[in-house]
Amino acid sequence: MDLAFGGVVVRGRHAQLTEFTGNATNALFGLTLGFGMGLGGKVVALQRPIAVNDYANSKQISHHYDLMVAAEGIHAVVAAPVVVNRTVRAVMYGAVRQSVALGDRTVDSVMRAARGLEQSLAVRDEVVSRLAALSEPTDTTARSVGPTSPRWETIREAYAELRILAQQLTDDELRDRVVGVCDKLADAGAPASRPFSGLSSRELDVLSCVALGRTNADVADELGLRAETVKSYLRSAMRRLGCHTRMETVVTARGLGLLP
């Protein structure tokens, strides 16, 4: 692959090319693709990848952008949409300048990159949604509801889900924000003073899932760990809290304000 490039799609229709690596010119930089036009515009319209081995003469696409493509020296190119919740969020391209057909490796690499970005965006969207829903209750509703109410169980579920999602985030700033919200949720039911705060982040991840009744296998699957690793974290948390059973550990952690 000689170059890779792409851009975000606005309102699921118009892609603007802003990200490039390996480009020889700026001929394509900032180009906005009309819906259904050219290779990228058609990819957005159909929501599926398309590869052409001779861009200038391809009958699969329109040729609104031939001059810019020719200026960059592109011969063969593949484009893949990044689709999240049925909406195209971005388009990714891989291209070669030689008069050769695209190999499976080139096509597959672009496809994998698009799928990876889809997963990252889906996780980010879920986290942002959770944060928006919980931003107000963390200091007001959470304190007024009380740890024994049905509403509090919803808060506990959200806490566990946010801790799981935080492990999947590649955006450090957003991950720190998620962890901060988790801390606020735990603080909502905490005593005025905390005599103990010695559980690691991973121990809290595991314990938050155990608190929802998850088995070790379930927790391992959700956190991307081995079951034995989950068991090790749980044993460590039990030892630090001076507990002998899973439920006793959860209750103690809640009493100390380590879990909501």
C-alpha positions, 0 to 999 in steps of 0.5 A: 500500500502506497498511501492511506487516507480518510475522513469523517462523514457529516450527518451520514452523507458527506465525507471530508478527506482530512487524514493522510499518510504517504501522500505525495501532494495535497490534491485530495486534502480537504476534499468533500465528497458528494453523496454517491459521488466518486469511490468514497461517496458511493461507499457512504451511500451503499454502506459497504466497501468497494475496491477498483483496480483502475480508478480512471477507467472504472465503471463502478464509480462516477468520475467527479474527482478524477483530476485530484486522484490523478494528481496524487498518482493513484491507480488502484484504491479500496475504500471502506465505510466506518458504520456505527449504529447504521450511520456512516461515521467515516471512510477509510482508503488504501491505495497504490500508485502502480498499475497493479491489482489490489492484493487481498492483504491491502483490502483486508488491512483497510477492512480491519482498520475500519472495523477497529475504528467502528468498535472504538467509536461504538465504545466511545459513544456508549461511554459518552451516553452513560456519562451524560445520563449519570452526570446529574445523579452522581451528586444529587439523585444518588445521595437522596435515593439511598443504597437500599433502594431499587434505583441504587441497583441501577446506579450499581449496574451503570458503575460496573458497565462504566468500569468495563467500558473504561478498559476498552477506551484508547482515549486517555482523557475520556478514560480518566473522565470515566474513572472519575465518574465511577469514583463519584458514584462510589463516593455517593454512598460512602461514609463521611470518612474512609478508613481504607482505600487500598483496592487496585483498579483491577480489583475494583473492576472485578468486584463491581462485576461480582456485585452484580452476581456475575460468575468468574467466567462472566467477569473474565469474558467482560473484562477480557481476562482469564478466569484464573486471573479474575479469581486471583484479583478476587482473592486479593480483594478478599484478603485486603478487606479481611473477608472470606466470601464473595458476598462479604467482600462486596458488602464490606467494599460498599460499607467502605464506600469503595463500591456504590 
